[in-house]
């Protein structure tokens, strides 16, 4: 296990507009597939914030973020940690 300086960390706020999936590219370069988490941001005006979030097609370059609502409009926050 390395030290904290051995890891790269990034976050992205992904906007969805009447869709169920968005492909993202990572800002950092990773030597191996990073750990990725994704969470729906609950905004008071967003009635669709109650969705399940899935991470698919994960590679060292990016991933596909999918939600359980086919017509989701809102924001998903993604956290990427790797080396």
C-alpha positions as CSV (number, residue, x, y, z in Angstrom):
1,X,0.0,0.0,0.0
2,X,1.4,3.4,-1.0
3,X,1.2,6.8,0.7
4,X,-1.5,9.3,0.1
5,X,0.8,11.1,-2.4
6,X,0.8,8.0,-4.6
7,X,-2.9,8.5,-5.4
8,X,-4.8,10.8,-7.7
9,X,-8.2,12.0,-6.8
10,X,-10.7,13.9,-8.9
11,X,-14.4,14.8,-8.8
12,X,-16.8,15.6,-11.6
13,X,-20.4,16.9,-11.5
14,X,-22.2,15.3,-14.5
15,X,-25.3,16.9,-15.8
16,X,-28.1,14.7,-17.2
17,X,-30.9,16.2,-19.3
18,X,-33.7,13.8,-20.1
19,X,-31.4,10.8,-20.5
20,X,-30.4,7.7,-18.5
21,X,-26.6,7.6,-19.3
22,X,-23.6,9.8,-19.9
23,X,-20.1,8.8,-20.8
24,X,-17.3,10.6,-19.0
25,X,-13.5,10.9,-19.5
26,X,-11.2,11.1,-16.6
27,X,-9.0,14.2,-16.3
28,X,-6.1,12.3,-14.7
29,X,-4.2,9.5,-16.3
30,X,-4.4,6.2,-14.4
31,X,-2.0,3.2,-14.6
32,X,-4.8,0.8,-13.5
33,X,-8.6,1.0,-13.4
34,X,-9.4,3.5,-10.6
35,X,-12.1,3.2,-7.9
36,X,-15.2,5.2,-8.9
37,X,-18.2,6.2,-6.8
38,X,-21.3,8.1,-8.1
39,X,-24.0,9.9,-6.1
40,X,-27.2,11.7,-7.1
41,X,-27.1,15.3,-5.8
42,X,-30.4,16.1,-4.1
43,X,-31.5,19.6,-5.2
44,X,-34.7,20.9,-3.8
45,X,-36.1,21.7,-7.2
46,X,-35.1,18.3,-8.6
47,X,-37.9,15.8,-8.2
48,X,-35.8,13.1,-9.9
49,X,-33.0,13.1,-7.4
50,X,-34.2,9.7,-6.0
51,X,-32.5,7.4,-8.5
52,X,-30.1,4.5,-8.5
53,X,-26.7,5.2,-10.0
54,X,-24.6,2.7,-11.9
55,X,-21.0,2.7,-13.1
56,X,-20.5,0.8,-16.3
57,X,-17.8,0.3,-18.9
58,X,-15.1,1.3,-16.5
59,X,-11.6,1.7,-18.0
60,X,-8.4,3.7,-17.2
61,X,-9.7,6.4,-19.5
62,X,-13.3,6.8,-18.4
63,X,-16.7,5.3,-17.7
64,X,-20.4,5.3,-18.4
65,X,-22.7,6.7,-15.7
66,X,-26.2,5.3,-15.8
67,X,-29.3,6.0,-13.7
68,X,-32.5,4.1,-13.1
69,X,-34.7,6.8,-14.6
70,X,-34.8,6.8,-18.4
71,X,-35.6,10.6,-18.5
72,X,-33.5,11.8,-15.6
73,X,-32.7,15.5,-15.4
74,X,-30.3,16.4,-12.6
75,X,-26.7,16.1,-11.5
76,X,-24.6,13.1,-10.5
77,X,-21.4,13.7,-8.6
78,X,-18.6,11.3,-9.5
79,X,-15.4,10.6,-7.4
80,X,-12.4,8.9,-9.0
81,X,-9.5,7.6,-6.9
82,X,-6.5,5.7,-8.4
83,X,-2.9,5.7,-9.2
